[in-house]
Amino acid sequence: MSHYSPAVAIQMIRFYNTLNERDRRRYAAVEAVKLGHGGIAFISQLLNCDPKTINRGVSELESEEQMESARQRKKGWTEISD
């Protein structure tokens, strides 16, 4: 099953590899949804990511809560010692 030309597939992979974890998940989800039936499996294979990750991205995109864009992970507590 080939949904993209080889040149476009290479560009997608290169772009995907520049993204942070959250943005990778969401990008993969957008691409999978655009393809419709079989899209998650195809994008999972193309981008070498877990289908569960794509499903999580789809859920985030479909969520009615506003998507956060500031921080990827919660800020941790650090102890400062002299």
C-alpha positions in Angstrom: 0.0 0.0 0.0 1.6 3.3 -1.1 -0.1 6.5 -0.3 2.8 8.9 -1.0 5.5 9.1 -3.6 9.0 8.1 -2.3 10.1 11.7 -2.3 7.2 12.8 -0.1 7.6 9.9 2.2 11.3 10.8 2.8 10.3 14.4 3.5 7.6 13.3 6.0 10.1 11.1 7.8 12.8 13.8 7.9 10.2 16.3 9.3 8.8 13.9 11.8 12.3 13.3 13.2 12.8 17.0 13.9 9.7 17.1 16.1 9.4 16.7 19.9 7.5 13.7 21.3 4.1 15.4 21.6 4.3 17.0 18.1 5.4 13.7 16.6 2.3 12.0 18.0 0.0 14.7 16.7 1.6 14.9 13.3 1.3 11.2 12.9 -2.3 11.4 14.0 -3.1 14.1 11.4 -1.5 12.1 8.6 -3.3 8.9 9.6 -6.7 10.6 9.8 -6.2 12.1 6.4 -5.7 8.6 4.9 -8.8 7.1 6.5 -9.2 3.4 6.7 -5.8 1.7 7.3 -4.1 5.1 7.9 -2.9 4.4 11.4 -1.2 1.1 10.3 0.4 2.8 7.2 1.7 5.9 9.1 2.9 3.7 12.0 5.0 1.7 9.6 6.2 4.7 7.6 7.2 6.7 10.6 8.3 3.7 12.7 6.0 4.6 15.6 3.6 2.5 17.7 -0.1 2.6 16.6 -1.0 3.3 20.2 1.0 6.5 20.0 -1.0 7.5 16.9 -4.3 6.6 18.6 -3.3 8.8 21.6 -2.5 11.7 19.2 -5.9 11.2 17.5 -7.6 11.4 20.9 -5.7 14.5 21.8 -6.7 16.2 18.5 -10.4 15.2 19.0 -10.4 16.3 22.6 -12.5 19.4 23.3 -9.9 20.6 25.8 -7.6 23.2 24.4 -4.3 21.7 23.3 -1.4 22.9 25.4 1.6 24.3 23.5 3.8 25.6 26.2 5.5 22.7 28.0 5.8 19.1 26.9 6.3 17.7 30.4 5.5 18.9 33.8 8.2 21.0 35.4 10.1 18.9 38.0 11.3 19.9 41.4 15.0 20.5 41.8 16.9 21.0 44.9 19.5 23.7 44.9 22.4 23.2 47.2 25.5 25.3 47.9 
